[in-house]
Amino acid sequence: MLARQYGYAITPRPAAQMTPWAIAELPSSRWIRIPLWITLFVIALLLGLCILGWSWAASGGGGSALLAIIAFVGPVGLLIIAVEVQRAAKANRRLVRTMSEMLQREPWQAWPCRIERVGEGGGARVEVRVSLLAPDHSVAGRHRARFRPEAWHAMTDGYGVLLFAGDLRFNGVIADPRTRSAYLTDPVEEEARPQGPGNSVIEDELTRQAIGWVFSQ
């Protein structure tokens, strides 16, 4: 474990025992929740179009060719969309279950981190890239996550000490104890955009904090 080699603080017990709130945070950190009214509106609209197309077919097929397309292609399209949504939801539940089990086995590791926003747009989540820093300020690992806006804004100048559970090479969990939030992460394989030198003063201070981090719930 790199964190142990670097001298960073590691919890004496599994992450789930140290921060019971972390597991409850995982399901919403990956799945993009769509408001119920939007879902119902889209379903009603698509079903209405299908019914219109079927009515066209039942009446003998006279009229617009667009209705013919809707009558025969619309239901197939709805089925494909439903299957893909169900597949994505199932994969998300499986990942959440795997990471929840991992939190019951693995400890938290305190890491000094540099956080960058990637992608545009607001909403309930902010997509970020988290660089976990070694004591010499090099990047030990990079992960992507979808932070709550308050967690993103809590990172002064994009820096902070975060808790990580898992293997840096694979999916893991990152938690911010200040906002009591936890996030599923994906490892970033490609190199990040070229950057200027980091803030060595801040990174030195974060390294000291990670080494002397005191874990609490």
Secondary structure, 3 states (H helix, E strand, C coil): CHHHHHCCCECCCCHHHHCCHHHHHHHHHHCCCCCHHHHHHHHHHHHHHHHHHHHHHHCCCCCCHHHHHHHHHHHHHHHHHHHHHHHHHHHHHHHHHHHHHHHCCCCCEEEEEEEEECCCCCCCCEEEEEEEECCCCCEEEEEEEEECHHHHHCCHHHEEEEEEECCCCCCEEEEECCCCEEEEEEECCCCCCCCCCCCHHHHHHHHHHHHCCCCCC
